[in-house]
Amino acid sequence: MSGAPILTLKEMAAVDAEAVGHGTSTEALMTRAGLSVADEICERFSPRPTAVLCGPGNNGGDGYVVARSLLESGWPVWVEALSRPTSPAAIHAAALWTGPTHSLGQVHEIAELTVDALFGAGLTRPLDGVAARMARASEFRAGPVVAIDVPSGVFGDTARALGDVAFWADLTVTFHAKKIAHVLTPGLIRCGELVVADLGLPAKGSNLMENGPDLWRSHFPWPSAASHKHERGRMVVVSGEPWNTGAARLAARAGLRVGAGVVTLASPPESLAINAGHLEAVMLRPFETETELEQLCANVDAVVIGPAAGVSDSTLLNTLALARTGAALVIDADAITVFKDDPEELFSALDVDDVLTPHPGEFERLFPGLLTAAPERITAACRAAVQADAVVLLKGFDTVIAHPDGRAAVNTNGSPWLATAGSGDVLAGFIAGLIAQGMDSFEAACAAVWIHAEAGEVFGPGLIAEDLPTLAPSILRKLYTSR
């Protein structure tokens, strides 16, 4: 279950080169790749009229192997070639193809399944001509589209459609490891179902990983028979003004649900009565000044500040005061925005145990221009983590978690049902609750993001933020039994 490396094109090329250097020919690798795609097709679909669209390079060569394998299995299949093959391995694969070959787009028979083997992840120029027309048509095809490596037109290192033209696939089969195009939007959306086929290539480590239990399961903070509540961590959430108290309560409840032993809501005096009317196991403590808040949090493990805290001088001063306590901070929402005029004031107070949780708009306030200048959001998050010297969690369907030491993880179980008010407040609580129990901040952020997304997907339509903490126990139970 994930925890697997995500490779750049350069890293993948190095893996291929190492395999060839150890005696595996490119033709042999192409045969393995094509046969693995054919196997995935035969597992899912019955024989039907099939068009294999082949480009001139090795991706097209894989397509010729697919076509040959399907033909040998009794499928009615033909090749539509964009041009003659140009790479030696593709020329070899095409020479072994004995079925019908036509020019791309020049077949009157209707294909009930299409294999996109035009271009792989390394394509660096936009599709044009008939390839572009067929890419646009792929979104509306009646039959399924199977892409080899990536849907043609998607660049592997950015996940973006070159020139905004690329194929849409129902199934994508890639090889050895996922690439950036498979884990970031819009690439991952164009891929449909994704299969990573094992070609027997040498293992390759990477600082970029797919987020999931295998990445952090061994560090998850399960209690023992001797555990008591204080041993399971002390967490504080800072409440907003009377008319903005719900977000902090969501974070507090989430921290308690994820296992923090003692959770306290630090509340301005005027918000005490409102918060008291909604709390049971979460404790309540008043504070009036940043000095009182600093004293209140002097001996806690993790603090959440920002959810509906207000974009005010008091939020800015409270955040800086908390940074002096030694507690790990989870800084969200208003506590991010309040530093938009002087982000360095915040960065100078942070350390590597702290976690920033911006959505793209908040990210722009702290790191102006960084997201638009970066080739993709992984690079942006990694640069931001170095700049802030803290863990940065760039939220989205494809959330990225980055550590200043260069480690990064991309979440791939994102759920559209999380697009609801208060969802981010719950996530902040999950992160702080895990940190409070002794989990490393980077791994805690990764685990919290995965649990949060899993909860959203389990509930589905109709989800509201209040549902998320109550969904955590069933997910934690599955993690516990699989530990």
C-alpha positions in Angstrom: 0.0 0.0 0.0 2.0 2.9 -1.4 5.1 4.2 0.4 6.6 3.4 -3.0 9.1 5.8 -4.8 7.8 8.2 -7.4 10.4 8.6 -10.1 11.3 11.5 -12.4 12.0 10.8 -16.0 15.7 11.2 -15.4 15.6 8.6 -12.6 13.5 6.2 -14.7 16.0 6.6 -17.6 18.8 5.7 -15.1 17.0 2.5 -14.1 16.5 1.5 -17.7 20.2 2.2 -18.4 21.3 0.2 -15.5 19.2 -2.8 -16.6 20.7 -2.6 -20.1 24.1 -2.2 -18.6 23.6 -5.5 -16.8 22.7 -7.3 -20.0 19.0 -6.9 -20.5 18.3 -5.6 -24.0 16.0 -2.8 -24.8 14.1 -5.2 -27.1 13.6 -7.6 -24.1 12.3 -4.7 -21.9 10.0 -3.6 -24.7 8.6 -7.2 -25.0 8.0 -7.4 -21.2 6.3 -4.0 -21.2 4.0 -4.8 -24.1 3.1 -8.2 -22.8 2.2 -6.7 -19.4 -0.1 -4.2 -21.0 -1.8 -7.0 -23.1 -2.3 -9.0 -19.9 -4.0 -6.1 -18.2 -6.3 -5.6 -21.2 -7.2 -9.3 -21.4 -7.9 -9.4 -17.6 -10.5 -6.6 -18.0 -12.0 -6.9 -21.4 -13.3 -9.6 -23.7 -12.0 -9.7 -27.3 -13.4 -6.8 -29.4 -12.3 -4.7 -32.4 -9.2 -2.9 -31.2 -7.0 -0.1 -32.6 -3.5 0.2 -31.3 -2.2 3.7 -32.1 1.6 3.6 -32.5 4.0 6.4 -32.5 7.6 6.3 -33.8 9.5 5.8 -30.6 9.7 3.1 -27.9 6.2 3.8 -26.7 5.0 2.9 -30.2 7.2 -0.2 -30.0 5.4 -1.3 -26.9 2.2 -0.8 -28.8 3.4 -3.2 -31.6 4.1 -5.8 -28.9 0.6 -5.3 -27.5 -1.0 -5.7 -30.9 0.9 -8.9 -31.6 0.0 -10.4 -28.3 -3.7 -9.6 -28.6 -3.7 -10.9 -32.2 -2.2 -14.2 -31.0 -4.9 -14.4 -28.4 -7.6 -14.2 -31.1 -8.5 -10.5 -30.8 -9.5 -8.5 -34.0 -6.8 -5.9 -33.8 -5.1 -3.5 -36.2 -2.3 -0.9 -35.8 -2.7 2.8 -36.7 0.8 4.2 -37.2 1.6 7.9 -36.9 4.8 7.4 -38.8 7.4 4.8 -39.4 9.2 3.6 -36.2 12.6 5.3 -35.6 14.2 3.7 -32.6 16.0 0.4 -33.1 13.8 -1.5 -30.6 10.6 -0.1 -32.1 11.7 -1.1 -35.6 12.4 -4.6 -34.3 8.9 -4.8 -32.7 7.2 -3.5 -35.8 8.9 -6.0 -38.0 7.4 -8.8 -35.9 3.8 -7.4 -36.3 2.0 -9.4 -39.1 -1.5 -7.9 -38.8 -3.0 -4.9 -40.7 -1.4 -1.5 -40.4 -3.0 1.8 -41.4 -2.1 5.4 -41.2 -3.3 7.1 -38.0 -7.0 8.1 -38.2 -7.5 6.5 -41.7 -9.5 3.5 -40.6 -13.3 3.4 -41.2 -13.9 0.5 -38.9 -15.0 1.6 -35.4 -12.7 0.4 -32.6 -14.4 -0.8 -29.5 -11.2 -0.5 -27.6 -8.2 1.9 -28.3 -4.7 1.5 -27.1 -2.8 4.8 -27.0 0.9 4.0 -27.7 1.7 7.2 -29.5 4.0 9.0 -27.0 5.3 8.2 -23.6 6.1 10.4 -20.5 9.1 12.0 -22.1 7.2 13.9 -24.8 8.2 17.6 -24.7 6.2 19.2 -27.4 2.4 19.5 -27.9 0.5 17.0 -29.9 -0.5 18.3 -33.3 -2.3 17.2 -36.5 -4.2 14.0 -36.5 -2.7 13.0 -33.1 -4.1 16.1 -31.5 -7.5 15.5 -33.1 -7.6 11.9 -31.8 -6.6 13.1 -28.4 -9.5 15.5 -28.2 -11.8 12.8 -29.4 -10.6 10.3 -26.8 -12.6 12.1 -24.1 -15.8 11.2 -25.9 -15.1 7.7 -27.2 -17.8 5.1 -26.6 -15.2 2.4 -26.0 -12.4 2.3 -23.4 -9.0 3.8 -24.0 -5.9 2.1 -22.6 -2.7 4.3 -22.4 0.8 2.9 -22.3 3.0 4.7 -19.7 0.9 8.0 -19.7 -1.9 9.3 -21.9 -0.1 10.8 -24.9 0.4 14.5 -24.6 0.9 14.5 -20.8 4.5 15.4 -19.7 5.8 12.9 -17.2 7.6 15.4 -15.0 4.8 17.9 -14.6 1.5 16.0 -15.1 0.4 18.8 -17.4 -1.1 18.4 -20.8 1.4 19.9 -23.3 -0.5 22.6 -25.2 -3.6 21.6 -23.2 -4.1 18.6 -25.6 -3.7 15.1 -24.3 -5.5 11.8 -24.4 -8.0 10.6 -21.8 -7.6 7.0 -20.6 -9.8 4.6 -18.7 -6.7 2.5 -17.9 -3.0 3.5 -17.8 -0.3 0.9 -17.5 3.1 2.2 -16.5 6.3 0.4 -15.7 8.4 -0.2 -12.6 7.2 2.9 -10.6 4.8 5.8 -10.8 6.0 9.0 -12.3 4.9 12.6 -11.4 2.3 12.5 -14.1 0.5 9.7 -12.3 0.2 11.4 -8.9 -0.5 15.1 -9.7 -3.5 16.6 -11.3 -4.4 17.0 -14.1 -2.3 14.0 -15.2 -3.7 11.5 -12.7 -7.3 12.4 -13.7 -6.5 11.6 -17.4 -4.9 8.3 -16.4 -8.1 6.6 -15.2 -7.2 3.4 -13.4 -3.4 3.1 -13.0 -1.4 -0.1 -13.0 2.3 -0.3 -12.3 3.7 -3.3 -14.1 6.9 -5.0 -12.7 9.4 -5.5 -15.4 12.1 -6.9 -13.1 14.1 -3.7 -13.1 16.6 -2.8 -10.4 15.2 -0.9 -7.4 15.7 2.8 -7.3 15.4 5.0 -4.2 13.9 8.4 -4.2 13.2 11.3 -1.9 9.8 11.5 -3.4 7.3 8.9 -2.2 3.7 8.0 -2.6 1.9 8.6 0.7 0.3 5.7 2.4 0.5 3.4 5.4 3.7 1.7 4.2 5.5 5.0 4.5 4.6 5.6 8.2 2.9 2.5 9.6 6.0 1.3 11.6 6.1 4.7 13.4 2.4 5.0 14.2 1.9 5.8 18.0 -0.2 2.9 19.3 -0.7 2.8 23.1 0.6 -0.1 25.2 -1.1 -1.8 28.2 0.8 0.5 30.5 -0.1 3.7 28.7 -2.0 6.5 30.4 -3.5 9.7 29.1 -0.6 12.0 29.8 1.8 9.5 28.1 -0.4 9.7 25.0 0.3 13.4 24.5 -1.0 16.8 25.5 -2.4 18.9 22.7 -3.9 22.5 22.7 -6.1 24.2 20.1 -6.5 27.9 20.2 -10.1 29.1 19.9 -11.4 32.2 18.0 -13.8 34.8 19.0 -17.4 33.9 20.1 -18.8 34.0 16.6 -15.9 31.8 15.3 -15.4 29.0 17.7 -16.6 25.9 15.7 -13.4 25.5 13.7 -11.2 25.1 16.8 -13.6 22.6 18.3 -13.4 20.5 15.1 -9.6 20.5 15.4 -9.8 19.6 19.1 -12.2 16.7 18.6 -10.1 15.4 15.7 -7.0 15.4 17.9 -8.8 13.5 20.6 -10.2 10.9 18.1 -6.8 10.3 16.6 -5.4 9.4 20.0 -4.0 12.4 21.8 -4.4 11.7 25.5 -5.3 15.2 26.8 -6.8 17.9 24.5 -7.4 21.4 25.7 -9.2 24.3 24.0 -7.5 27.5 24.9 -10.3 30.1 24.7 -10.6 33.9 25.0 -12.8 34.6 28.0 -15.7 35.8 25.9 -15.8 32.5 24.1 -15.7 30.3 27.2 -19.5 29.9 27.6 -20.1 29.0 23.9 -17.2 26.5 23.9 -18.3 25.0 27.2 -21.7 24.2 25.9 -20.2 22.1 23.1 -17.4 20.2 24.8 -17.2 17.0 26.8 -13.9 15.2 26.8 -12.0 18.2 25.5 -10.9 20.4 28.3 -11.3 24.2 28.4 -8.8 26.8 29.6 -9.1 30.6 29.4 -6.4 33.1 28.3 -6.4 36.8 27.6 -2.9 37.7 26.4 -0.2 36.0 24.4 1.9 35.7 27.6 -0.9 33.8 29.2 -1.2 31.6 26.2 2.5 30.9 26.2 2.3 29.9 29.9 -0.7 27.7 29.3 1.2 25.8 26.5 4.6 25.7 28.2 4.4 21.9 28.8 2.3 20.6 25.9 3.4 18.6 22.9 1.5 20.1 20.0 -0.6 23.2 19.4 -3.0 24.1 16.6 -3.5 27.7 15.8 -5.3 29.3 12.9 -8.7 27.8 12.4 -11.1 30.8 12.6 -8.6 32.5 14.9 -9.1 35.8 13.1 -6.6 37.7 10.9 -5.6 40.1 13.7 -2.6 41.3 15.7 -3.6 39.0 18.5 -3.3 35.9 16.2 0.1 37.1 15.0 1.3 37.7 18.6 -0.2 34.4 19.8 1.6 32.4 17.1 4.9 34.0 17.9 4.4 33.3 21.6 3.6 29.7 20.9 6.8 29.4 18.9 8.7 30.1 22.1 7.2 27.2 24.0 8.9 24.3 22.3 5.6 22.7 21.4 5.3 21.6 17.8 3.0 24.0 16.0 0.4 23.2 13.4 -0.2 26.5 11.7 -3.3 26.8 9.6 -5.7 29.3 8.0 -5.8 32.7 9.7 -2.4 32.1 11.4 -0.9 31.8 7.9 -2.7 34.7 6.4 -1.8 37.1 9.2 1.9 36.9 8.2 1.3 37.7 4.5 3.0 41.1 4.8 6.1 39.7 6.5 6.4 35.9 6.0 10.0 36.0 7.3 8.7 37.1 10.7 6.9 33.7 10.9 9.8 31.7 9.3 12.3 33.0 11.8 10.2 31.7 14.6 9.7 28.2 13.2 11.7 25.0 13.4 11.5 21.6 11.6 8.9 20.2 14.1 6.4 22.8 13.0 3.9 22.2 10.2 2.3 24.8 7.8 -0.9 23.6 6.2 -1.8 26.1 3.4 -4.2 25.6 0.6 -2.9 27.2 -2.7 -4.3 30.7 -1.9 -2.6 30.7 1.6 0.5 29.3 0.0 0.7 32.3 -2.3 0.4 34.6 0.7 3.4 33.1 2.5 5.4 32.2 -0.6 4.4 34.7 -3.3 5.1 33.6 -6.8 6.6 30.3 -5.8 3.8 28.1 -7.0 3.4 29.7 -10.4 7.2 29.7 -11.0 7.6 26.0 -10.1 7.2 23.3 -12.8 4.7 21.6 -10.5 3.4 21.7 -6.9 5.9 19.1 -5.5 8.8 21.4 -6.4 6.9 24.4 -5.0 6.2 22.6 -1.7 9.8 21.4 -1.3 11.2 24.9 -2.0 8.8 26.3 0.5 9.8 23.8 3.2 13.4 24.9 2.8 12.5 28.5 2.9 10.4 28.2 6.0 12.6 25.5 7.6 9.4 23.6 8.6 7.2 20.9 7.2 4.9 22.3 4.5 1.7 20.6 3.6 0.3 22.0 0.3 -3.4 21.0 0.3 -5.4 19.8 -2.6 -6.8 16.7 -4.2 -3.1 15.7 -4.7 -1.8 17.0 -1.3 2.0 17.3 -1.1 3.9 17.0 2.2 7.5 18.3 2.1 10.3 18.3 4.7 13.2 20.8 4.6 15.6 17.9 4.3 14.3 17.1 0.8 11.8 14.3 1.6 8.4 14.7 0.1 5.3 12.6 -0.3 2.3 12.9 -2.5 -1.1 11.8 -1.4 -3.0 9.7 -4.0 -6.2 8.7 -2.1 -7.6 12.2 -2.3 -11.4 12.5 -2.1 -13.6 15.2 -3.7 -16.0 14.9 -0.8 -13.5 16.8 1.4 -14.2 20.0 -0.4 -16.4 21.2 2.5 -16.1 23.9 5.1 -14.2 22.8 8.2 -12.5 19.8 6.6 -9.1 21.5 6.9 -9.6 22.2 10.6 -10.1 18.5 11.2 -6.9 17.7 9.3 -5.0 20.2 11.5 -6.3 18.4 14.5 -5.4 15.0 13.2 -1.8 16.2 12.5 -1.4 17.7 16.0 -2.9 14.7 17.7 -0.4 12.4 16.1 2.5 14.7 16.8 1.4 15.0 20.4 1.7 11.2 20.7 5.4 11.4 19.7 5.2 10.9 15.9 7.7 12.8 13.8 6.0 15.9 12.3 6.6 14.9 8.7 5.3 11.3 9.2 2.4 12.6 11.3 1.4 15.0 8.5 1.6 12.2 6.0 -0.5 9.8 8.2 -3.1 12.5 9.0 -3.6 13.4 5.3 -4.1 9.8 4.4 -6.5 9.1 7.2 -8.4 12.3 6.5 -8.8 11.4 2.8 -9.7 7.8 3.6 -12.5 9.1 5.9 -13.8 11.4 3.2 -13.9 8.6 0.7 -15.5 6.1 3.1 -18.4 8.5 3.9 -18.8 9.9 0.3 -21.7 12.2 -0.7 -23.2 14.3 2.0 -20.0 14.5 4.1 -19.7 17.5 6.4 -16.6 18.2 8.5 -18.3 17.1 11.7 -18.5 13.6 10.3 -14.7 13.2 9.8 -13.6 12.7 13.5 -16.2 10.0 14.0 -15.0 8.2 10.9 -11.4 8.0 12.2 -11.9 5.0 14.6 -12.8 2.5 11.9 -9.8 3.6 9.8 -7.5 3.4 12.8 -8.9 -0.1 13.6 -7.9 -1.3 10.1 -4.4 0.2 10.6 -4.1 -1.4 14.0 -5.0 -4.9 12.8 -2.6 -4.6 9.9 0.3 -3.3 11.9 
